[in-house]
């Protein structure tokens, strides 16, 4: 299959989890954010959490999709608490308060939509 000359080129963001881990190591006692990619209508962020690290309650100005890549986190949205494990995907609407606490070393992929 050929690509039309005016078609945009694809962007490889990461080859595997090892590459993501190398770009954003888990830091003792911390949440470490890393900007992966900004595209047309979305932004990708990789968050690395040490055990017990807390991303305090906050809101995102855009809807987000949260994907757990590794580890286990407690994700609180309003009054609802979700125990998320690898493969979990959660949608949070814009301007909804949420908080994340890592139960073990964890990596999340956050997609800001819109």
N, C-alpha and C positions, 0 to 999 in steps of 0.2 A: 504494500500500500504506500502510495506517495502522499506527501503533504503539499498542499497548495502553497505557492511562494509567499503569500501574504498571511498565512496562518501563524499565530504566535508560537514561539518555542515553548516546550515543556520545561519546567523547573524541577529538578530533583532536590528535594528538601532534606531528606535523610535516607540513607541506604538501609539502616536497621537500628534496633534499639541501642546497640553498642556505640554507634556513631552519635546518637542523641545523648547518651550518657557522657561521652567524651566532650561534647560541646557544652554540657551543663552538669558538672559533678554535684553530687549531694554533699552539702556543707554541714558540718556538725551543728545541730540545734537550729537550723535555719530552713526557710523557704527560699529557693533560688529561682527567680524568673529568667527566662531567656527568650528573646525575640527570634522566632524561627523564620517567619516569612510574612510579608504583607502583600496581598494580592488584590485583584479587582473584586471588591465586595466582601472581603474576609481578611482576618489577621490570625496568624497562628502563634501561640505562645506555648513553651514547654516549661512546666514548673517542676522542680525537683525538691522534695521534702525529706528532711530527716525525721526519724521517729519523734513524735510529740510536737513537731513544728506546727504552728497555727497560722493560717491566713485569716486574719481577723475579719469579723463581719463587715461586709462592704456591698456595694452595688456595682454592676457593670452597666455602662450607658447603652450597650447594644445587647441583643440576645446572644447567648453563648451555648456552645456544645462542649461538654466536659467528657473526656475519654480517659479512663484509667489505663495506663500502659503497664505499670508494675506497682506492686505494693497493695496497700489497703488504706482507705481514708474514710473518715466520717464527714459527710457533706450535709450541712444543715441549710435548708431553704425554708425561711419562715419558721413554722412550727414542725416541719417535716424533717426527720433525720434519715439519711440514706447511708448504709454501709456499702461502699463501692469497692469492687475488686477488679483485677485485670479483665478487660472486655466490657466493663460497665460503661454506658453512655448516658449522660443526663443533659437535658435541655433546661436552661434557666432563662426566662424572659428578661428583657431589658428592665433595669431599675428595680429588680427584686433582690432583697437583702439575702446574703448567703455567707457561710463560713466553712472553712475546710480545716480539719485536724488529721494529721497523719498518724495512723496506728502503727506503722512500720515505715522504713524507707520506701518512698513512693515517687512515681513520675506520672504527671498528668499532661495531656495535650488539650489546650483550650483553643477553640475556634470562635473568634468574635465574628458574628454575622452582620451583614449590611454595611 
